[in-house]
Amino acid sequence: WGALSGVRPTKLVTRHLLAGGTRRSADRMLRDVYYVTPARRQLCLDAGETSVAAYRRQQPGDISLYVGIPFCPTRCIYCSFVSAAIEKSGHLMEPYLQALDTEISAAAEGLRRNPRRVRTVYIGGGTPTTLSSAQLRRLLETLHSAFDLSECLELTVEAGRPDTLDPEKLRVLHDCGATRISINPQSMDDRVLAILGRTHQSADILRAYSQALETGHRDINMDLIAGLPGDTVEGFQSTLRQVLALNPTSITVHTLALKKSAALFYEKTASLPNGAAVEDMLTFGNQALREAGYRPYYLYRQKYMTGSFENVGWCRHGFENLYNIYMMEELHPILSLGAGGITKCMADGRLTRLSNPKYPHEYIRDIQRIAEKKREVIL
């Protein structure tokens, strides 16, 4: 990435194109001003063009909605998100949902006073499908009742862990309006999955994907991570080939970021691939995904990434996840609900952030104060 140190390099290209620049002039800017290599320039240009197309689909008053469910079956050793493993925090799930109902009601009340058009909804975490089928149905029905979703273009649910999925939950998601789900292998190597602390195997990923298709889901994303402990270039290549054989509509390739809030930072349970190996993984992924008909639609970088590389969302034409673009490129306001949610307000051309408490017990404790802020927030 040359002289670029920011986490959103696509913003440079998006702004350049919206100001009347061309792909050619944007490429020269990345090359001559920031010394970005050809492969990264191509990623950035492709994603920037998609961001511009998403920007032009907007109308004044558009917003997106994020809902956080900070629970997982187990906590992966690389995870730096606010996520509680249910063996320790499962007793908080029902009180958390009750608090979330309160915040949803307050936010909906605020939007009635300052109407906005909800264009995308993203339910993330954690792993939202850690909830029971009944809890998932209740949450989705509450969102439909509280907000006008009649002009919503997409409703994504992170169904990432196959050990949280069964046909009943997948039917609930489909019947309650989920238009896009994620089933996230991270790796298809059972040995690597065990190192990560996951309680499923690659066969469970194949089973969950098949069940998702059988219950009517057609827009399915799958996440992979390059640079996982114990993985190799050959192992990553095998994982990607297996995922490509499933033909999902989108594949997101992350680069491992080693953060202090992750157990992996302190517990070196297996050797980590070095920067050169991760570069080989990403180079293979770039070529294989393009050859299979996928195109980069958004990207971002994080601190402490192996080799200072990037995370890239790849999709087939027409299956861009608009929420990811709007959120990462900060193209319109994001109303965030739940623990760890960061609402992004864009009043008078300025971006301001309103953060919820990170942890479920803090969120439950402070819900009345949180709800009052949501009644007053102006997006």
C-alpha positions as CSV (number, residue, x, y, z in Angstrom):
1,W,0.0,0.0,0.0
2,G,3.0,2.3,-0.4
3,A,2.6,5.5,1.6
4,L,-1.0,4.9,2.5
5,S,-1.6,4.2,6.2
6,G,-5.3,4.7,6.6
7,V,-7.9,2.0,7.1
8,R,-10.2,3.1,4.2
9,P,-8.0,3.6,1.1
10,T,-11.1,3.3,-1.2
11,K,-12.3,6.7,0.1
12,L,-9.5,8.4,-1.9
13,V,-10.7,6.8,-5.1
14,T,-14.4,7.3,-4.3
15,R,-13.9,11.0,-3.7
16,H,-11.7,11.4,-6.7
17,L,-14.3,9.8,-9.0
18,L,-17.2,11.8,-7.5
19,A,-15.3,15.0,-8.1
20,G,-15.1,14.2,-11.8
21,G,-11.9,12.1,-12.0
22,T,-11.6,9.0,-14.1
23,R,-10.3,5.5,-13.4
24,R,-7.1,6.4,-15.2
25,S,-6.5,9.6,-13.2
26,A,-7.3,7.8,-10.0
27,D,-4.8,5.1,-10.9
28,R,-2.2,7.8,-11.5
29,M,-2.9,9.3,-8.1
30,L,-2.5,6.0,-6.3
31,R,0.7,5.3,-8.3
32,D,2.5,8.7,-8.3
33,V,1.4,10.2,-5.0
34,Y,1.0,7.1,-2.7
35,Y,3.3,4.6,-4.5
36,V,0.6,1.8,-4.3
37,T,1.5,-1.4,-6.2
38,P,-0.4,-2.4,-9.3
39,A,-2.4,-5.2,-7.6
40,R,-3.5,-3.0,-4.7
41,R,-4.4,-0.2,-7.1
42,Q,-6.6,-2.5,-9.1
43,L,-8.4,-3.7,-5.9
44,C,-8.9,-0.1,-4.8
45,L,-10.1,1.1,-8.2
46,D,-12.6,-1.7,-8.5
47,A,-14.0,-1.2,-5.0
48,G,-14.0,2.6,-5.6
49,E,-16.2,2.3,-8.7
50,T,-18.6,0.1,-6.8
51,S,-18.8,2.7,-4.0
52,V,-19.6,5.4,-6.5
53,A,-22.4,3.3,-7.9
54,A,-23.8,2.7,-4.4
55,Y,-23.5,6.4,-3.6
56,R,-25.5,7.3,-6.6
57,R,-28.3,4.9,-5.6
58,Q,-28.9,7.0,-2.5
59,Q,-31.6,9.6,-1.9
60,P,-31.6,12.3,0.8
61,G,-32.7,10.8,4.2
62,D,-31.4,7.3,3.5
63,I,-29.9,5.4,6.5
64,S,-28.8,1.9,7.3
65,L,-29.6,-0.1,10.5
66,Y,-27.1,-2.3,12.4
67,V,-28.2,-4.6,15.2
68,G,-25.5,-6.3,17.3
69,I,-25.9,-9.7,19.0
70,P,-22.7,-10.1,21.0
71,F,-22.8,-13.9,21.7
72,C,-21.1,-16.9,20.2
73,P,-20.9,-20.6,20.9
74,T,-17.2,-20.3,21.8
75,R,-14.8,-17.4,21.4
76,C,-12.2,-17.9,18.5
77,I,-8.7,-17.2,19.6
78,Y,-8.2,-14.5,16.9
79,C,-11.4,-12.7,17.8
80,S,-11.2,-9.0,18.9
81,F,-14.9,-8.3,18.7
82,V,-17.2,-7.7,21.6
83,S,-18.5,-11.3,21.8
84,A,-19.4,-13.4,24.9
85,A,-19.2,-17.2,24.8
86,I,-22.5,-18.7,25.9
87,E,-21.0,-21.2,28.3
88,K,-20.1,-18.2,30.5
89,S,-22.7,-15.6,29.4
90,G,-25.6,-17.6,28.1
91,H,-27.7,-16.4,31.1
92,L,-27.5,-12.8,29.7
93,M,-29.1,-13.6,26.4
94,E,-32.7,-13.2,27.3
95,P,-32.1,-10.0,29.5
96,Y,-30.0,-8.7,26.6
97,L,-32.9,-9.2,24.1
98,Q,-35.3,-7.5,26.5
99,A,-32.9,-4.5,26.7
100,L,-32.5,-4.5,22.9
101,D,-36.3,-4.4,22.5
102,T,-36.2,-1.2,24.7
103,E,-33.6,0.4,22.5
104,I,-35.3,-0.6,19.3
105,S,-38.6,1.0,20.5
106,A,-36.7,4.2,21.5
107,A,-34.8,4.4,18.2
108,A,-38.1,3.9,16.2
109,E,-39.7,6.7,18.2
110,G,-36.8,9.0,17.3
111,L,-37.1,8.2,13.6
112,R,-40.8,8.9,13.7
113,R,-39.9,12.5,14.8
114,N,-37.1,12.7,12.2
115,P,-38.2,10.4,9.4
116,R,-35.5,8.5,7.5
117,R,-35.7,5.8,4.9
118,V,-34.0,2.5,6.0
119,R,-32.2,1.1,3.0
120,T,-30.2,-1.7,4.5
121,V,-30.2,-3.8,7.7
122,Y,-27.3,-5.8,9.1
123,I,-27.6,-8.1,12.1
124,G,-24.1,-8.9,13.2
125,G,-22.2,-9.8,16.3
126,G,-20.9,-12.1,17.6
127,T,-23.0,-14.7,16.0
128,P,-26.7,-13.8,15.9
129,T,-27.8,-17.4,15.2
130,T,-26.5,-18.3,18.6
131,L,-30.1,-17.2,19.5
132,S,-32.8,-19.8,19.5
133,S,-35.3,-20.0,16.6
134,A,-37.9,-18.4,18.8
135,Q,-35.6,-15.6,19.8
136,L,-34.5,-15.0,16.2
137,R,-38.1,-14.8,15.1
138,R,-39.0,-12.4,17.9
139,L,-36.1,-10.1,17.0
140,L,-36.8,-10.0,13.3
141,E,-40.6,-9.5,13.9
142,T,-39.8,-6.7,16.4
143,L,-37.6,-4.9,13.8
144,H,-40.3,-5.2,11.1
145,S,-42.9,-3.8,13.5
146,A,-40.7,-0.9,14.8
147,F,-39.3,0.3,11.5
148,D,-40.7,0.9,8.1
149,L,-38.7,-1.6,6.0
150,S,-40.9,-1.4,2.9
151,E,-38.0,0.2,0.9
152,C,-35.2,-1.8,2.5
153,L,-33.0,-3.2,-0.3
154,E,-31.3,-5.9,1.8
155,L,-31.5,-7.5,5.2
156,T,-28.3,-9.4,6.1
157,V,-27.9,-11.8,9.1
158,E,-24.6,-13.2,10.2
159,A,-25.2,-16.9,10.4
160,G,-21.5,-17.4,10.5
161,R,-21.0,-20.4,12.7
162,P,-22.4,-23.7,11.2
163,D,-22.6,-25.1,14.8
164,T,-25.4,-22.6,15.4
165,L,-27.5,-23.5,12.3
166,D,-30.2,-26.0,11.6
167,P,-33.1,-26.1,9.1
168,E,-35.5,-24.5,11.6
169,K,-33.4,-21.4,12.2
170,L,-32.7,-21.1,8.5
171,R,-36.4,-21.2,7.7
172,V,-37.0,-18.5,10.4
173,L,-34.4,-16.3,8.7
174,H,-35.9,-16.8,5.3
175,D,-39.5,-16.4,6.4
176,C,-38.8,-13.3,8.4
177,G,-37.2,-11.4,5.5
178,A,-33.4,-12.1,5.6
179,T,-32.3,-11.6,2.0
180,R,-28.6,-12.3,2.6
181,I,-26.8,-14.5,5.2
182,S,-23.2,-15.4,5.9
183,I,-21.9,-18.9,6.6
184,N,-18.2,-18.4,7.5
185,P,-15.7,-21.2,7.2
186,Q,-12.6,-19.1,7.9
187,S,-10.8,-22.3,7.0
188,M,-11.9,-25.7,5.6
189,D,-9.0,-27.4,7.4
190,D,-10.3,-29.3,10.5
191,R,-6.9,-29.0,12.1
192,V,-6.9,-25.2,11.8
193,L,-10.5,-25.0,13.0
194,A,-9.5,-26.9,16.1
195,I,-6.6,-24.5,16.8
196,L,-9.0,-21.6,16.5
197,G,-11.2,-23.0,19.2
198,R,-14.1,-23.7,16.9
199,T,-16.4,-26.6,17.8
200,H,-17.3,-27.6,14.3
201,Q,-15.6,-29.2,11.3
202,S,-15.5,-28.5,7.6
203,A,-18.3,-31.1,7.1
204,D,-20.6,-29.0,9.2
205,I,-19.9,-26.0,6.9
206,L,-21.0,-28.1,3.9
207,R,-24.1,-29.4,5.8
208,A,-25.1,-25.8,6.8
209,Y,-24.6,-24.5,3.3
210,S,-26.7,-27.2,1.8
211,Q,-29.5,-26.7,4.3
212,A,-29.4,-22.9,3.6
213,L,-30.0,-23.6,-0.1
214,E,-32.8,-26.1,0.7
215,T,-34.6,-23.5,2.8
216,G,-34.6,-20.9,0.0
217,H,-31.5,-18.8,0.7
218,R,-29.9,-17.7,-2.5
219,D,-27.6,-14.8,-1.4
220,I,-24.9,-16.4,0.8
221,N,-21.5,-14.9,1.8
222,M,-18.6,-16.9,3.1
223,D,-15.7,-15.5,5.0
224,L,-12.1,-16.7,4.9
225,I,-9.0,-15.6,6.8
226,A,-5.5,-15.6,5.3
227,G,-2.7,-16.1,7.9
228,L,-4.5,-18.2,10.5
229,P,-2.3,-20.1,13.0
230,G,-1.3,-23.4,11.7
231,D,-2.3,-22.7,8.2
232,T,-0.1,-22.9,5.1
233,V,-0.3,-21.4,1.6
234,E,-1.4,-24.9,0.3
235,G,-4.0,-25.1,3.0
236,F,-5.5,-21.7,2.2
237,Q,-5.5,-22.6,-1.5
238,S,-7.4,-25.8,-0.7
239,T,-9.9,-23.9,1.4
240,L,-10.6,-21.3,-1.3
241,R,-11.0,-24.0,-4.0
242,Q,-13.5,-25.9,-1.8
243,V,-15.5,-22.7,-1.1
244,L,-15.5,-21.7,-4.8
245,A,-16.9,-25.1,-5.6
246,L,-20.0,-24.2,-3.5
247,N,-20.5,-21.1,-5.7
248,P,-21.6,-18.6,-3.0
249,T,-22.7,-15.1,-4.2
250,S,-19.9,-13.5,-2.3
251,I,-16.6,-14.4,-0.6
252,T,-14.9,-12.1,1.9
253,V,-11.1,-12.7,2.3
254,H,-9.7,-11.2,5.5
255,T,-6.1,-10.9,6.5
256,L,-5.4,-12.0,10.1
257,A,-5.1,-9.0,12.5
258,L,-3.3,-9.8,15.7
259,K,-5.0,-7.5,18.3
260,K,-4.4,-7.3,22.1
261,S,-8.1,-8.1,22.9
262,A,-7.7,-11.5,21.2
263,A,-6.4,-14.6,23.0
264,L,-4.1,-15.3,20.1
265,F,-2.1,-12.2,21.0
266,Y,-1.0,-13.8,24.3
267,E,-1.3,-17.6,23.5
268,K,0.8,-18.7,20.6
269,T,-0.9,-22.1,20.1
270,A,0.5,-22.6,16.7
271,S,3.0,-20.9,14.4
272,L,1.6,-18.0,12.3
273,P,2.3,-17.8,8.6
274,N,4.8,-15.0,7.8
275,G,4.1,-12.0,5.6
276,A,5.5,-13.6,2.5
277,A,3.2,-16.7,3.0
278,V,0.2,-14.4,3.5
279,E,1.0,-12.5,0.4
280,D,1.1,-15.7,-1.6
281,M,-2.3,-16.6,-0.1
282,L,-3.8,-13.3,-1.1
283,T,-2.2,-13.3,-4.6
284,F,-3.6,-16.7,-5.2
285,G,-7.0,-15.6,-3.9
286,N,-7.0,-12.5,-6.1
287,Q,-6.3,-14.5,-9.2
288,A,-8.7,-17.4,-8.4
289,L,-11.6,-15.2,-7.5
290,R,-11.2,-13.0,-10.6
291,E,-11.0,-16.1,-12.8
292,A,-14.2,-17.5,-11.1
293,G,-16.1,-14.3,-12.0
294,Y,-15.9,-12.4,-8.7
295,R,-15.1,-8.7,-8.4
296,P,-13.9,-6.7,-5.4
297,Y,-16.7,-4.5,-4.1
298,Y,-15.3,-3.2,-0.8
299,L,-12.1,-3.3,1.1
300,Y,-10.6,-1.9,4.3
301,R,-7.5,-2.3,6.3
302,Q,-6.8,-2.7,10.1
303,K,-4.0,-2.1,12.4
304,Y,-1.7,-5.1,13.2
305,M,-2.6,-7.0,10.0
306,T,0.0,-9.5,8.9
307,G,2.0,-7.9,6.2
308,S,-0.1,-4.7,6.4
309,F,-2.4,-6.1,3.7
310,E,-6.2,-5.8,3.5
311,N,-9.7,-7.3,3.9
312,V,-11.6,-7.6,0.6
313,G,-15.2,-8.4,-0.1
314,W,-15.6,-10.2,-3.5
315,C,-19.0,-10.8,-5.1
316,R,-20.7,-11.8,-8.3
317,H,-22.3,-9.0,-10.3
318,G,-25.4,-7.7,-8.6
319,F,-24.7,-9.2,-5.2
320,E,-22.8,-6.3,-3.6
321,N,-23.6,-6.0,0.1
322,L,-24.6,-2.3,0.2
323,Y,-24.5,-2.1,4.0
324,N,-20.8,-2.9,3.9
325,I,-20.2,-0.2,1.4
326,Y,-22.3,2.5,3.1
327,M,-20.7,1.7,6.5
328,M,-17.1,1.4,5.4
329,E,-17.1,4.4,3.1
330,E,-19.3,6.4,5.4
331,L,-21.7,7.4,2.6
332,H,-24.8,7.8,4.8
333,P,-25.8,7.6,8.5
334,I,-25.7,4.2,10.3
335,L,-28.2,3.7,13.2
336,S,-26.6,1.1,15.5
337,L,-28.4,-0.8,18.2
338,G,-27.1,-3.3,20.8
339,A,-23.8,-3.7,22.8
340,G,-20.8,-2.2,21.0
341,G,-22.9,-0.4,18.4
342,I,-21.5,2.8,17.0
343,T,-24.1,5.1,15.5
344,K,-22.7,7.4,12.8
345,C,-24.6,10.7,12.4
346,M,-24.0,13.0,9.5
347,A,-25.6,16.3,10.3
348,D,-24.6,19.5,8.5
349,G,-21.9,17.6,6.6
350,R,-20.1,16.5,9.7
351,L,-19.7,12.9,11.0
352,T,-20.2,12.3,14.7
353,R,-20.3,9.0,16.6
354,L,-22.5,7.8,19.4
355,S,-21.2,4.6,21.1
356,N,-23.1,2.1,23.1
357,P,-21.4,0.3,26.0
358,K,-19.3,-2.6,24.7
359,Y,-20.3,-5.5,27.0
360,P,-23.7,-7.1,27.4
361,H,-23.9,-6.6,31.2
362,E,-23.0,-2.9,30.8
363,Y,-25.5,-2.5,28.0
364,I,-28.3,-4.2,30.1
365,R,-27.5,-2.0,33.1
366,D,-27.5,1.3,31.2
367,I,-30.4,0.6,28.8
368,Q,-32.6,3.4,30.0
369,R,-29.8,6.0,29.4
370,I,-29.1,4.4,26.0
371,A,-32.8,4.5,25.0
372,E,-33.1,8.1,26.0
373,K,-30.2,9.0,23.7
374,K,-31.7,7.1,20.9
375,R,-35.0,9.0,21.2
376,E,-33.1,12.2,20.8
377,V,-30.5,11.2,18.1
378,I,-30.6,13.2,14.8
379,L,-29.1,11.2,12.0
